[in-house]
Amino acid sequence: MASKLVLNRLRSLSRVSELSDVRFDKLREPISIFSISQNHVTWRSYSEASQPTPINPPPPPPSPNTSTTTSSSLNEFELAKFSIIAETWWDAEGPFKPLHLMNPTRLAFIRSTLCRHFRKDPNCTRPFEGLKFVDVGCGGGILSEPLARMGATVTGVDAVDKNIKIARLHADLDPQTSSIEYRCTTAESLVEEQRQFDAVIALEVIEHVADPAGFCKSLSALTIPGGATVISTINRSMRAYATAIVAAEYLLHWLPKGTHQWSSFLTPEELVLILQRASISVQEMAGFVYNPLTGRWSLSDDISVNFIAFGTKSAKKDETLD
């Protein structure tokens, strides 16, 4: 299986305490820090877990405008980039077309893992009834809306004010999504407000922040003890450079040029270690694979390009921001 090599390397990681001197803000550099072994990190690959059920994405429309806000882990350049294209969030053929196409697959993974974790019935219409979710880096709300339709009480936060305005406008078109709490703020600000959620979700966000380790600590602080964290991103591999940057941005023009910086990607090993240091234990990981013949994405054990991780926070209260 394509992810077996990564699985073996992950299972040979040392105790996090032995890596306390590693500066995780340096993890973006293409170096390996995984030569020590003893303790084991165990988590399921996609094929080892029960198969999730695909979910249909929400419909498209609206758009208006304004500026941006900032905070500690934010990257000002990244905020400016996404502010420019904010009005196209619900254009299924626009710059965010890849996310619209990937959304049913992302939701399938979220529904499967969170239903298992919270002991909910994945076959019912609203399995997340009674649970509080936060969608960090929610953009125009293309993930927040289907989560709300599945019964979750959703808070969507984004540092780009235009994104939040568009998300609110679109959510108000449907009574099932009009209850979403959208805020132009950051994960760090929510931590200061002492907000906590059953599940914290940050998809395709961590590769755009200035401080991945600090960002993950904030996500952990927002997660209740025993709660769940879901993160998706792009692997820092040569295959990812070829497909997510060269092909997607320069050849196929799926994304605006400069959307991604290869040096900002994290490998699965690096993400697992950063999350461990933030008291989040990764339980399951899957890759997203695109089929150019069908134009569809599917879940796979191949985590060499796009991947998603589901982790849980220790049920014992601990301080992750010290």
Long-range contacts (C-beta under 8 A, 24 or more apart in sequence): 1-45, 1-47, 1-301, 2-287, 2-300, 2-301, 2-302, 2-303, 2-304, 3-45, 3-285, 3-287, 3-301, 3-302, 3-303, 3-304, 4-301, 6-268, 6-269, 6-303, 7-45, 9-34, 9-269, 10-41, 10-43, 10-268, 10-269, 10-272, 11-40, 11-41, 11-42, 12-37, 12-40, 13-37, 13-39, 13-40, 13-41, 13-269, 13-272, 13-273, 14-38, 14-39, 15-39, 16-273, 16-276, 16-277, 19-273, 19-277, 22-273, 24-212, 24-213, 24-270, 24-273, 24-274, 24-277, 25-211, 25-212, 25-213, 27-212, 27-213, 27-266, 27-270, 27-273, 27-274, 28-212, 28-236, 28-263, 28-264, 28-265, 28-266, 29-263, 30-236, 30-263, 33-273, 34-269, 41-272, 41-276, 41-281, 41-282, 43-272, 43-281, 43-282, 43-283, 43-284, 43-285, 44-283, 44-284, 44-285, 45-284, 45-285, 45-286, 45-301, 46-109, 46-284, 46-285, 46-286, 46-287, 46-299, 46-300, 46-301, 47-301, 49-112, 49-113, 49-116, 49-284, 50-112, 50-116, 51-112, 52-108, 52-109, 52-111, 52-112, 52-113, 52-122, 52-299, 53-108, 53-111, 53-112, 53-122, 53-123, 54-104, 54-105, 54-107, 54-108, 55-104, 55-107, 55-108, 55-111, 55-146, 55-150, 56-104, 57-100, 57-103, 57-104, 57-107, 57-142, 57-146, 58-142, 58-145, 58-146, 58-149, 58-177, 60-90, 60-91, 60-92, 60-100, 61-90, 61-170, 61-173, 62-90, 62-166, 62-169, 62-170, 62-173, 63-87, 63-88, 63-89, 63-90, 63-166, 63-169, 64-162, 64-165, 64-166, 64-169, 65-162, 65-165, 66-161, 66-162, 66-165, 67-161, 67-162, 68-159, 68-160, 68-161, 68-162, 69-159, 69-160, 69-161, 69-184, 69-185, 69-186, 70-159, 70-186, 71-159, 71-185, 71-186, 71-187, 71-188, 71-189, 72-186, 72-188, 72-211, 72-214, 73-186, 73-187, 73-188, 73-209, 73-210, 73-211, 73-212, 73-214, 73-215, 73-218, 74-159, 74-186, 74-209, 74-210, 75-208, 75-209, 75-210, 78-208, 78-209, 79-159, 79-160, 81-256, 81-258, 81-259, 82-139, 82-160, 82-163, 82-208, 83-160, 83-161, 83-162, 83-163, 85-256, 86-139, 86-140, 86-160, 86-162, 86-163, 86-166, 87-162, 87-166, 89-139, 89-140, 89-141, 89-142, 89-163, 89-166, 89-167, 89-170, 90-140, 90-142, 90-166, 90-170, 95-255, 95-256, 95-259, 96-139, 96-140, 96-142, 97-254, 98-248, 98-254, 98-255, 99-139, 99-142, 99-204, 100-142, 101-290, 101-295, 101-296, 101-297, 102-288, 102-297, 102-306, 103-142, 103-143, 103-146, 104-297, 105-288, 105-296, 105-297, 105-298, 105-299, 106-143, 106-203, 106-232, 106-288, 106-308, 107-143, 107-146, 107-147, 108-299, 109-230, 109-286, 109-299, 109-308, 109-310, 110-147, 110-201, 110-230, 111-150, 113-228, 113-230, 113-283, 113-284, 113-310, 114-199, 114-228, 114-230, 114-310, 117-228, 117-283, 117-310, 117-312, 118-198, 118-228, 125-150, 125-151, 126-150, 126-151, 127-151, 128-152, 131-198, 131-199, 132-197, 132-198, 132-199, 133-197, 133-198, 133-199, 133-200, 133-201, 134-190, 134-195, 134-197, 134-199, 134-200, 134-201, 134-222, 135-201, 135-202, 135-203, 136-187, 136-200, 136-201, 136-202, 136-205, 136-219, 136-222, 137-202, 137-203, 137-204, 137-205, 137-208, 138-163, 138-164, 138-167, 138-182, 139-163, 139-167, 140-166, 140-167, 140-170, 141-166, 141-167, 141-170, 141-171, 141-177, 141-180, 141-182, 143-201, 143-203, 144-171, 144-177, 144-180, 144-182, 145-170, 145-171, 145-174, 145-177, 145-180, 147-201, 148-176, 148-177, 148-179, 148-180, 149-176, 149-177, 152-199, 153-179, 154-179, 154-180, 154-181, 155-180, 155-181, 155-182, 155-183, 155-195, 155-197, 156-180, 156-181, 156-182, 156-183, 157-182, 157-183, 157-184, 157-185, 157-186, 157-187, 157-190, 158-182, 158-184, 159-184, 159-185, 159-186, 160-184, 186-218, 187-215, 187-218, 187-219, 187-222, 188-214, 188-218, 190-218, 190-222, 191-218, 191-221, 191-222, 191-321, 195-222, 196-221, 196-222, 196-223, 196-224, 196-227, 197-222, 197-223, 197-224, 197-227, 198-224, 198-227, 198-228, 199-223, 199-227, 199-228, 199-229, 199-230, 200-227, 200-228, 200-229, 200-230, 201-229, 201-230, 201-231, 202-229, 202-230, 202-231, 202-232, 203-230, 203-231, 203-232, 203-308, 204-232, 204-233, 204-234, 205-231, 205-233, 206-231, 206-233, 206-266, 206-271, 207-233, 207-234, 207-260, 207-261, 207-264, 207-265, 207-266, 208-264, 212-266, 212-274, 213-274, 213-277, 213-278, 216-274, 216-275, 216-277, 216-278, 216-280, 217-277, 217-278, 217-320, 217-321, 218-321, 219-278, 219-280, 220-275, 220-278, 220-279, 220-280, 220-313, 220-320, 221-320, 221-321, 223-280, 223-313, 224-313, 225-313, 225-314, 225-315, 225-316, 225-317, 226-312, 226-313, 226-314, 226-315, 227-312, 227-313, 228-310, 228-311, 228-312, 228-313, 229-275, 229-280, 229-310, 229-311, 229-312, 229-313, 230-308, 230-309, 230-310, 230-311, 231-271, 231-275, 231-308, 231-309, 231-311, 232-288, 232-306, 232-307, 232-308, 232-309, 233-265, 233-266, 233-271, 233-306, 233-307, 234-260, 234-265, 234-305, 234-306, 234-307, 235-265, 235-266, 235-267, 235-268, 235-303, 235-304, 235-305, 235-306, 235-307, 236-262, 236-263, 236-265, 236-266, 236-267, 236-270, 237-265, 237-267, 237-304, 237-305, 239-304, 239-305, 240-265, 240-304, 240-305, 240-306, 243-305, 244-305, 244-306, 268-303, 268-307, 268-309, 271-309, 272-309, 275-309, 275-311, 278-320, 279-313, 279-314, 279-318, 279-320, 280-311, 280-312, 280-313, 281-311, 281-312, 281-313, 281-314, 282-309, 282-310, 282-311, 283-310, 283-311, 283-312, 284-309, 284-310, 285-309, 285-310
